Amino acid sequence: MFNLVAKTLSHSHSSSKLVSFSTLNNNANKLLNTKKLVGRAFSVSTTTHNSFDLSKLSTREEGEFGTKEYAMFFEYEDNGSKKIISPWHDIPYKTNTPGVFHFINEIPKGTSHKMEISTELEHNPIKHDIKNDKIRIITKGPLLYNYGCIPQTWEDPDHTAIETQYPGDNDPIDVVEIGSAVAKRGEVYPIKVLGVFGLIDEGETDWKILGIRQDDVLASHMNEVLDIDTFRPILLEFIRDFYATYN
């Protein structure tokens, strides 16, 4: 079970003491703009958000989905030929719009297979999450949102968060993307950041960004966490309950 914490939250619609959310109020942006990038620990492409073209990005699957051999690799077209890249290292986290970041979808809305970017394998493909030698299925699923991460971010295990008093979980920063569209596995697109919440999982801090696809019909109406309750009622309650009991 997780404990959930907030970043300077002054409001909550839930009676649960385990779950709170933070409005944007610079907290989510500060988290993304001050977190150590992958480049501090690894060799990273010098590709910038100004030069990276999402239309040149594609994916390639190997192995059968639902098996340990399954892997989704990312490719980028360069001078007419495709080369394998790391979605974690090489896709820039920033866009040209303040408050908007690139999002890599790992788990499409409406599905239950626990998928994640492998931070240990070469090229960091999307793989099934394995626990106790078994493919993980989200028993409380299917999810009501798209789930993935922000590229080029890293939860530093040598840094103790003031808000949680626990170190980072050594993974990219996760994202709960609440847009209306069902994103494809491996789809990369800009999201507007609305807020952030934190989990304490087995002695580690696990921040999760709340965001919405930039071109979603509701994106222009949403600017903070409270707007989610207004335009997507019940969703925050689902997220609270899900992570309060998820293990």
HELIX and SHEET records of a PDB file:
HELIX    1   1 ASN A   27  THR A   34  1                                   8    
HELIX    2   2 VAL A   38  ARG A   40  5                                   3    
HELIX    3   3 LEU A   54  LYS A   56  5                                   3    
HELIX    4   4 PRO A   87  ASP A   90  1                                   4    
HELIX    5   5 ALA A  219  HIS A  221  5                                   3    
HELIX    6   6 VAL A  225  PHE A  231  1                                   7    
HELIX    7   7 LEU A  235  THR A  245  1                                  11    
SHEET    1   A 3 ASN A   3  VAL A   5  0                                        
SHEET    2   A 3 VAL A 188  ASP A 201 -1                                        
SHEET    3   A 3 SER A  22  THR A  23 -1                                        
SHEET    1   B 6 ASN A   3  VAL A   5  0                                        
SHEET    2   B 6 VAL A 188  ASP A 201 -1                                        
SHEET    3   B 6 VAL A 100  ILE A 107 -1                                        
SHEET    4   B 6 ASN A 146  CYS A 149 -1                                        
SHEET    5   B 6 ASP A 174  GLU A 177 -1                                        
SHEET    6   B 6 GLU A 204  ARG A 213  1                                        
SHEET    1   C 3 LEU A  57  GLU A  62  0                                        
SHEET    2   C 3 ALA A  71  ASP A  78 -1                                        
SHEET    3   C 3 SER A  81  ILE A  85 -1                                        
SHEET    1   D 2 MET A 115  ILE A 117  0                                        
SHEET    2   D 2 ILE A 126  HIS A 128 -1                                        
SHEET    1   E 2 ILE A 130  LYS A 131  0                                        
SHEET    2   E 2 LYS A 134  ILE A 135 -1                                        
END                                                                             
